[in-house]
Amino acid sequence: MSQENMDLVRRAIDDLISGEGKFDSEGMLATMPDEDLLHPQIEWDASEAPVLDIARVYRGIEDVRHYWRQWFAAWQIFHFDYRLLDAGDRVVALFDNQRMRGRSTGIEVPVPGYATVSTFRDGLVIHWKLYMSQSEALEAVGLSEQDARTGS
């Protein structure tokens, strides 16, 4: 099941980058079939987000959509690199070289490397957590920096 989890996370991230597909910004906000990604009891932990307006834990699909509405209202992503690591029932996504643009200001902002951990149950994300430190995310799932370098 872990390869399927990795594929689901990859597809969601690639859709977000391209702006196309069921997991693009519109899909995240309204049209995404819930049964394809999020467990109805999802806990979305953005408490480490550096944007104070959205730094909290969200519970349930509608609350997660609220998170994305707030995020997309303020920001536009126009570049990032990422790597995925298999951690059993969890998938670690390591993000680097991200550049965003403020929607109201047009100011481009570089974002330091960060990570997310998606935990799956029954093929759906039941828990998602944002880590502003990649090493903390790796430690949380029992992986090391060496594992991240070698893709283990």
C-alpha positions, 0 to 999 in steps of 0.5 A: 500500500505504501507505493499507492500512498506515494503515488497519491501524494505525488499526484496531488503535488504535481496537480498543485504545481501544474494547476491542472487535475483533480488536486489543483487549487480549485479541486482543493477548494471545492471539486476534489472528490473527498474519497480520493485523498482525505479521510472524513476524520482528517486532522490537518496540522498547520500549527507550525505555519509561519503565516499566523492566520493559518497556523492551527490544527484543522479537523474534517474535510471542510476545515481543511478546505478552509485552510486552502481557501485562506492560503490561496487567497494570500499566495500563489506558488510558482516554483518548488522542488520536492522529494518523497520518502516512503515511511510505511503508512506515512509519506514524507514530502521534502520541499526545497527552492520554493518561491511564492508571490503574494496575491495582493502585493505581487512580492516574490518570497523565497521559502526555506526548506520544509516538509510535510508528513501524510499518514494514511489509513485505508488509502486516505490521508488521516493526518497531515503535519507541516514541519518547518524543519526537514530534519524534524519531519524525518525524525518524526517518522524514524528516518535520518538525513542519510535516508533522505539523501539516498531516498530510502 
